[in-house]
């Protein structure tokens, strides 16, 4: 990783792409709560915080949040990569595509028709044919994932960079921080939806037949979701071993863990467990925060592309988008509320 030349104060920029702004709020909180970082960094570009509208020619450290959805996003990303000595992908969208990556479930022209009634508005930004994570398009030096990224992680990373020290990286999964106890799976059955009031608050969700991605998601959050009765949805992105190995995918890695808990052979019985999972859950459910990631779409034995194809071919989704498009053009009443999926 690059090290900056020692000096009293470094320049800092934050470049927002297509996102909700939550990562910016976390970055603002990190600086507000750490007086030492305010002394070590001078904010030279950040539309939310300072009035400067132009990027400096050179920046010591840049945070980029959001995913790449428009041509303007792409150009801004390339520009900040050229000018920044250190580039940090901040949040799930920048790291893995995040929630916004689910926009690829539909053709972007169909989405425009469903929202605005037309495929293109002249004064609007040019939407790219697909979404991208920041990490798919340019080299990044550090990744601070999660939705939203923890304030503590932002503080630790900026502090380590300023002090010329290595940044600590996560080396385990959310399961290592979860207080729930894993127990053998007695019957290989999966329950759709979220756990209800009858779920055991002390037992691992997988052991109870509920889908939870904690065993395949990078640690660092402290497992707040599982502690409060909600299974992990994987906002931290897959564990680095899953990301780096071409023969591993979120679904197959999870199936191996389930097979082990069920007393099955994680290799010989892998296909059986995967089949059972996909009988209950739509493939998209496993990629809620990683649907746009080229890392996962490029897996030869993965299911991200299958999830993408099935989404675009789903007749129910297409029908609802077409109904919405007719409403947007003033040709039909508002579409009736739709139901959720497993």
C-alpha positions in Angstrom: 0.0 0.0 0.0 1.3 3.5 -0.7 2.8 5.6 2.0 2.6 9.4 2.0 5.6 11.6 2.6 5.6 12.8 6.2 4.1 16.3 6.7 2.1 18.2 9.3 -1.2 18.1 7.3 -2.6 16.1 4.4 -5.2 17.1 1.9 -8.4 15.1 1.9 -11.2 14.9 -0.6 -14.5 13.0 -0.6 -16.1 12.3 -4.0 -19.7 11.2 -3.9 -21.0 9.1 -6.8 -24.5 7.4 -7.0 -25.4 6.7 -3.4 -27.7 7.6 -0.5 -25.3 9.9 1.3 -25.1 7.6 4.4 -21.4 7.0 3.9 -20.8 10.8 3.7 -22.6 11.2 7.1 -20.4 8.5 8.6 -17.2 10.2 7.3 -18.5 13.5 8.7 -19.1 11.9 12.0 -15.6 10.4 12.0 -14.0 13.7 11.5 -16.3 15.5 14.0 -15.5 12.9 16.7 -11.7 12.9 16.2 -10.1 16.2 16.8 -6.7 14.7 15.9 -7.9 13.9 12.4 -9.1 17.5 12.0 -5.5 18.6 12.7 -4.0 16.0 10.4 -6.3 16.6 7.4 -7.4 19.6 5.4 -10.7 19.0 3.5 -10.1 20.5 0.0 -13.0 19.0 -1.8 -16.3 17.6 -0.5 -19.6 19.0 -1.9 -21.5 18.2 1.3 -19.0 20.1 3.5 -17.0 22.8 1.6 -18.0 25.2 -1.1 -15.1 24.4 -3.4 -16.5 23.0 -6.6 -13.3 21.9 -8.4 -10.9 19.1 -7.5 -7.4 20.2 -6.8 -4.7 19.0 -9.2 -3.3 16.8 -6.5 -4.9 15.2 -3.4 -3.2 13.2 -0.7 -6.1 11.1 0.3 -9.5 10.6 -1.4 -12.6 8.8 -0.2 -15.0 7.7 -2.9 -18.6 6.7 -1.9 -21.4 5.3 -4.0 -21.4 3.1 -7.1 -20.9 4.0 -10.7 -24.3 4.4 -12.4 -23.8 7.3 -14.8 -21.2 8.6 -17.3 -20.6 11.5 -15.0 -19.8 9.1 -12.1 -17.3 7.2 -14.3 -15.5 10.4 -15.4 -15.4 11.7 -11.8 -14.0 8.3 -10.6 -11.3 8.3 -13.3 -10.3 11.9 -12.5 -10.0 11.4 -8.7 -7.9 8.2 -9.3 -5.5 10.3 -11.4 -5.2 13.0 -8.8 -5.2 11.1 -5.5 -2.1 9.5 -4.0 -4.3 7.3 -1.8 -7.8 6.2 -2.9 -10.3 4.6 -0.4 -13.5 2.9 -1.5 -16.0 3.9 1.2 -19.1 1.8 1.9 -20.7 -1.3 0.3 -21.7 0.6 -2.9 -18.1 1.6 -3.7 -16.7 -1.8 -2.6 -19.2 -4.2 -4.0 -22.0 -2.3 -5.8 -24.2 -2.2 -2.7 -28.0 -1.9 -2.7 -27.8 0.4 -5.8 -26.4 -2.5 -7.8 -29.8 -4.1 -7.7 -30.8 -1.6 -10.4 -29.3 -4.1 -12.8 -32.3 -6.4 -12.1 -33.9 -4.4 -15.0 -32.8 -3.0 -18.3 -32.0 0.6 -17.6 -34.3 1.8 -20.4 -37.2 -0.1 -18.9 -36.4 1.5 -15.5 -36.5 5.0 -17.0 -39.8 4.3 -18.7 -41.2 2.9 -15.4 -40.1 6.1 -13.5 -40.4 8.9 -16.0 -42.5 7.4 -18.8 -39.7 7.9 -21.4 -36.3 6.2 -22.0 -34.2 9.4 -21.9 -34.6 12.9 -20.5 -32.3 15.3 -22.3 -31.2 17.2 -19.2 -30.7 14.1 -17.1 -27.4 12.3 -16.5 -26.4 9.6 -19.0 -27.2 6.2 -17.4 -24.7 3.4 -18.1 -26.0 0.1 -19.4 -25.0 -1.5 -16.1 -23.8 -0.5 -12.6 -20.3 -0.9 -11.3 -18.5 -1.0 -8.0 -15.6 1.5 -7.7 -13.3 -1.4 -7.2 -14.3 -2.9 -10.5 -13.1 0.1 -12.5 -10.0 1.6 -10.9 -7.2 0.4 -8.5 -8.1 1.3 -5.0 -5.7 1.3 -2.0 -8.1 0.6 0.8 -11.6 -0.6 1.2 -13.9 0.3 4.1 -17.0 -1.6 3.4 -20.4 -2.0 5.1 -23.7 -0.2 4.9 -23.0 2.2 6.4 -19.3 1.9 7.0 -18.5 2.0 10.8 -17.2 5.4 12.0 -14.5 3.6 13.9 -13.1 2.0 10.7 -13.0 5.4 9.0 -11.1 6.9 12.0 -8.6 4.0 12.2 -7.9 4.0 8.5 -7.3 7.8 8.2 -5.3 7.8 11.4 -3.1 4.9 10.2 -2.5 6.5 6.8 -1.5 9.8 8.5 0.9 8.0 10.8 2.4 5.9 8.1 1.3 2.7 9.7 -0.3 -0.4 8.1 -4.1 -0.6 8.2 -5.4 -3.6 10.0 -7.5 -5.9 7.8 -10.4 -8.2 8.6 -9.4 -11.9 8.7 -12.6 -13.7 9.7 -16.3 -13.6 9.3 -19.3 -12.0 11.1 -19.8 -15.4 12.8 -16.7 -14.8 14.9 -18.4 -11.7 16.4 -21.9 -13.2 16.8 -22.9 -14.4 20.2 -25.4 -17.0 18.9 -24.4 -20.6 19.3 -24.1 -22.9 16.3 -25.8 -26.3 16.7 -26.1 -29.3 14.4 -28.8 -29.0 11.8 -31.1 -32.0 12.4 -33.1 -31.7 9.2 -32.0 -30.0 5.9 -34.9 -27.6 5.5 -34.9 -23.8 5.0 -37.5 -21.3 6.0 -38.5 -18.4 3.8 -38.7 -14.8 5.1 -37.2 -13.4 8.3 -37.3 -15.1 11.7 -40.4 -14.6 13.7 -41.0 -14.4 17.5 -40.7 -18.1 17.8 -37.0 -18.1 16.8 -34.5 -19.0 19.5 -32.6 -15.8 20.3 -29.5 -17.7 21.4 -29.1 -20.2 18.5 -27.4 -19.6 15.2 -30.0 -18.7 12.4 -28.5 -21.4 10.1 -29.0 -24.0 12.8 -32.7 -23.0 12.9 -33.1 -23.2 9.1 -33.1 -19.4 8.4 -30.9 -17.9 5.8 -28.0 -15.9 7.3 -24.8 -14.8 5.4 -22.8 -14.2 8.6 -20.5 -17.2 7.9 -19.5 -15.9 4.4 -19.3 -12.1 5.2 -16.3 -10.2 6.3 -16.1 -9.4 10.0 -15.8 -5.9 11.5 -19.4 -4.8 12.3 -19.7 -6.6 15.7 -22.8 -8.5 14.4 -25.4 -6.0 15.4 -28.1 -7.5 13.1 -27.9 -11.0 14.5 -27.7 -9.7 18.0 -31.1 -7.9 17.4 -32.8 -10.9 15.8 -32.1 -10.1 12.1 -30.0 -12.5 10.0 -26.9 -11.1 8.3 -27.6 -9.8 4.7 -23.9 -9.5 3.8 -23.4 -5.8 3.7 -19.7 -6.2 4.5 -19.1 -8.1 1.3 -17.8 -11.7 1.1 -14.8 -12.9 3.1 -11.6 -12.3 1.3 -11.1 -16.1 0.6 -14.4 -16.2 -1.3 -13.5 -13.0 -3.2 -10.1 -14.1 -4.2 -10.7 -17.8 -5.1 -12.3 -18.3 -8.5 -13.7 -21.6 -7.4 -15.7 -20.1 -4.5 -18.9 -18.1 -4.5 -21.2 -16.8 -1.8 -23.8 -19.6 -2.3 -21.3 -22.5 -2.6 -19.3 -21.3 0.5 -22.5 -21.0 2.5 -23.7 -24.4 1.3 -20.5 -26.0 2.5 -21.0 -24.5 6.0 -24.6 -25.7 6.1 -23.5 -29.2 4.9 -21.0 -29.4 7.8 -23.6 -28.4 10.3 -26.0 -31.0 8.9 -23.4 -33.7 9.2 -23.1 -34.0 5.4 -20.0 -34.1 3.2 -19.3 -30.4 2.2 -17.8 -31.6 -1.1 -19.9 -34.6 -2.1 -23.2 -33.1 -0.9 -22.5 -29.6 -2.1 -24.8 -29.7 -5.1 -27.6 -31.1 -2.9 -27.5 -28.3 -0.4 -27.2 -25.6 -3.2 -30.3 -27.1 -4.9 -32.2 -27.0 -1.6 -31.2 -23.3 -1.0 -32.3 -22.2 -4.5 -35.6 -24.0 -4.1 -36.5 -21.7 -1.3 -34.6 -18.4 -2.0 -34.3 -16.4 -5.2 -30.6 -16.2 -6.2 -30.7 -12.4 -5.8 -31.2 -12.9 -2.0 -27.6 -14.0 -1.7 -26.3 -10.9 -3.5 -28.3 -8.1 -1.9 -25.1 -5.9 -1.5 -22.9 -7.5 -4.1 -25.2 -7.8 -7.2 -23.2 -5.4 -9.3 -19.7 -6.7 -8.4 -17.7 -8.0 -11.3 -15.7 -10.0 -8.9 -18.7 -12.2 -8.2 -20.2 -12.0 -11.7 -16.9 -13.3 -13.0 -17.0 -16.5 -10.9 -17.1 -19.5 -13.3 -19.1 -21.5 -10.8 -21.0 -18.6 -9.2 -24.6 -17.7 -9.4 -24.5 -13.9 -9.7 -25.0 -13.9 -13.5 -27.8 -16.5 -13.1 -29.5 -14.2 -10.6 -29.1 -11.3 -13.1 -30.6 -13.3 -16.0 -33.5 -14.6 -14.0 -34.3 -11.1 -12.8 -34.5 -9.7 -16.3 -36.6 -12.6 -17.5 -39.0 -12.5 -14.6 -42.4 -12.0 -16.1 -43.9 -10.7 -12.9 -41.2 -8.0 -12.5 -41.5 -7.0 -16.1 -45.3 -6.7 -15.9 -45.0 -4.5 -12.8 -42.5 -2.2 -14.5 -44.7 -2.0 -17.6 -47.7 -1.1 -15.4 -45.6 1.6 -13.7 -44.5 2.9 -17.1 -48.2 3.3 -18.2 -48.9 5.1 -15.0 -45.9 7.4 -15.5 -47.2 8.3 -18.9 -50.7 9.0 -17.5 -52.3 6.1 -19.3 -53.3 4.0 -16.3 -54.1 4.3 -12.6 -51.3 3.6 -10.0 -50.3 0.0 -9.9 -51.4 -2.0 -6.9 -48.9 -2.7 -4.2 -46.9 -5.9 -4.9 -45.8 -8.6 -2.5 -42.3 -9.3 -1.4 -40.2 -12.4 -2.1 -38.3 -14.9 0.0 
